[in-house]
Amino acid sequence: MNKQILFAVVPALIASLLIGSSIASATSLSSQSGNISSTQNGPDGKPQWKVSGIWKFANLSSKSPTFNATFDMMKLDGSSKHQHTINATITSADFSIAGKSSVRTYSGISTISMKEGSVSDVPIVIKILSDGNISIIPDPIKTKGHFGNTPIHGKTNV
């Protein structure tokens, strides 16, 4: 291949890749997902539970985004394993910048599955940091402190 063709093809290829990655990033704004991996405190304020699962935001670019999570919860010794789901409708979103970090904060109302049955109308706050960390904070009063006094943590699939 001669150098003139190479110099014409390479910039076009790079431009094509950049446009493709821009489209991919733009579409990722409409939905986002990730993993949950967290340690939750017990009633005494000490670590007692391991939490792991998945979460997904859908319709982020719409007026009615939704958040869903499914995760297992078990004591640190592996006993008392059980599962929870969170289904939330987002009612407000906020974006803030602090130094080099940004935080997207979503608030809404959720339904959370519990051992006794689903609990409805649970206020929830979800924060996604620019480093890809996520914190999920269901109202501890409505959930009777079941998730402890710390947020449920995870990461985005970036």
Helices and strands as residue ranges (DSSP letters): H 3-28, E 32-41, E 47-58, E 66-75, E 82-98, E 101-114, E 117-129, E 133-138, E 152-156
